[in-house]
Amino acid sequence: MKLAGSTKVHELLTTYPFLEDFLAAQSPRFAMLRNRMARATIGRVATLRTAAGIAGLDLNALLQAIAAEVEKHSGQRPQTELAAEAPTREQRLAALKAIIQDLHDGGDLAQAKARFSEAVEDVEASEIAAMEEELIRGGLPVSEVQRLCDVHVGAFREALDTHVQIGSPPGHPVDTYVAANRIITELANQLATLARQDDESALERAAAILERLVGVENHYQRKENQLFPLLERHGVTGPSQVMWGVHNQIRESLKQIRETVQQRDRDSFAELAPGLSRDLVEMVYKEEKILFPMALQTLSEEEWVEIRHGEDHLGYGLAQPRASWPAAAAPTAGTQTVPQGLLGLMTGALTLDQVNLIFTHLPVDLTFVDENDTVRFYSGGPERIFPRSSAVIGRTVQNCHPPGSVHIVQNILDSFRAGKQSTAEFWIPLHGKFVHIRYLALRDAGGAYRGCLEVTQDVIHIRQLQGERRLLSWDSGG
């Protein structure tokens, strides 16, 4: 085969399997090629030019080294097409940034595409991600990068369209995302079609589609809470910040369109639905051409296992995983390595001081009674509703109540212990407060009764709330 900057890594390793160890020795960044999944996905997309840029190697030197290694093993030196003054990764990024900055300043999209074709032969997901990072670090607000997102993806679409479709094993998080994207695309197209129809039944059918699109929220939440945090561990923050902003735009559009359908406002629905449909499909494109290839290139298999484990806890909205993945057991919560001085918890690790701070600042009062009906803990908040003192620790809970109500307390505990009930709830007006009291049965993973948690809260302020106040409307002045 002919060696050139455009040679795909997957094609190279298929023809010369012995090059796997050779490439891995050239750069730690090539170690991912030992991963079968990475070779089947990123390897099919990445060229030797891209690989050299990622590893910080001179392309021509890499081509010559590969040719020499092939000759060493086969006795024949393959034909090699050396690149003429191949741009470095930094030069390519500078060119991409200049194009995007011109678009930001009102430049013409057609001219941007032409400049792009002249400046860069192809573009990889990691380079678009790095470009967004550089723009944000250079002072361009995330909201501006977000506004430019459609524009710069449009400028690079021709190059992105040449990339091989990403693939991943059944049950892998990316496989589940892609399956959900097929559903999102289908529903978005149906919604756009209904916007062009002028009959009464269109709104009923739109309502059914919007009901299915509720699953988009889970799709975006899994990205925001599982995929983005692990990318951030590798310093990749720009794409997640930009995409999260677009998520919120789509959420707001979904809310507005649901309201138009509920109000039977046919004209507003026809006006809003095409834009929402376009945004949904564009997000699918950005995920599959930019986010997911970049994530597959960045994250290790162990990190994907962590993502899958977390997604199983979050649940799935549009598409369930096609299989159990991986074959190895997923990590068990609470078994992570805990740094010295921290208490390992099911969902994190804290110092003892941090634990006390949390319990003393909760807007609820907590009291824990163990399986033997002995009081073991209460939270020490500044404004407790019912008084507690250290003398209560070690006391039998029945002795903490007046004789007239002890039998009720005993009935609750007996019901919890027998598994007949798991909650008991009460509310009373008290000294200008409206007090909500809940008793919650605590059971371990095997279902054994381990005690009772009393949660007490003054909810008078909560009962008076009306309308809405969102995070963005918060005023630091009070």
QUISULKA-V424907 format. One line per field, one symbol per residue. ss: DSSP state (~ for helix, > for strand, _ for the rest). psi: psi as a letter, one per 20 degrees, with the letter a starting at -180 (. if undefined). burial: b if it has 24 or more other C-alpha atoms within 12 Angstrom, else e. A space follows every 50 residues. Layout:
ss: ???
psi: ???
burial: ???
This chain:
ss: __>____>~~~~~~~___~~~~~~~~_~~~~~~~_~~~~~~~~~~_>~~~ ~~~~~___~~~~~~~~~~~~~~~~_____>________~~~~~~~~~~~~ ~~~~____~~~~~~~~~~~_____~~~~~~~~~~~~~____~~~~~~~~~ ~~~~~~~~~~~___________~~~~~~~~~~~~~~~~~~~~~~~_____ ~~~~~~~~~~~~__~~~~~~~~~~~~~~~~~~~____~~~~~~~~~~~~~ ~~~~~~~~~~~~___~~~~~~~~~~~~~~~~~~~~~~~~~~~~~~~~~__ ~~~~~~~~~~~~~~____________________________>>>__>>> _~~~~~~~~~~___>>>>>>___>>>>>___________~~~___>~~~~ __~~~~~~~~~~~~~~~_____>>>>>>>>__>>>>>>>>>>>_____>> >>>>>>>>_~~~~~______~~~_____
psi: qpprhippgggghghmhiighghhihqhiihhiiphghhifhhhgprhgg ghghikqpghhgggggghhghhhiippqppoqpolpqrhhgghhgghggh hhghjjrpgghggghghhhpgrpqhhhgghgggggghiipqhhghghigh ghhhhjhgghiiqqpqqqqpiqghggghghhhgggghghhghghhipmqh ihhghhghghhhihihggghhhghiggghhhhhjjnhghhgghhghghgg ghgggghhghghjkngghghhhghgggghghhhgghghifggghghhgqr hhhhggggghhhhhrqghpqpirpqahqqqqppijqppqpiqpprhkapq rhghghgghijpkqpppppaijkpphqqqlrhmqgpqqrhihpiqphhij qqhijhhggghgghgghijhqiqppqpqpoliroppppppppqahijppj apppoppojhghhiqrcqorgijpoii.
burial: eebbbbbbbbbbbeebeebbebbeebeeebbbbbeebbbbbbbbbbbbbb bbbbbebbbbebbbbbbebbeeeeeeebebebeeebbbbeebbbbbbbbb bbbbeeeebeebbebbeebbbbbbbbbbbbbbbbbbeeebebbbbbebbb bbbbbbbebbeebebbbbbebbbbbbbbbbbebbbebbbbbbebbeeeee ebbbebbebbebbbbbbbbbbbbbbbbbbbbeeeebbbbbbbbbbbbbeb bebbeebbebbeeebbeebbebbbbbbbbbbbbbbbbbbbbbbbbbbbbb bebbbbbbbbbbeeebbbbbbeeebbeeeeeeeeeeeeeeeeeeeeeeee eeeeeeeeeeeeebbbbbbbbebbbbbbbbbeebbbeeeeeeeeeebbeb eeeeeeeebeebbeebbeeeebebeeeeeeeeeebbbbbbbbeeeeeebb bbbbbbbbeeeeeeeeeeeeeeeeeeee
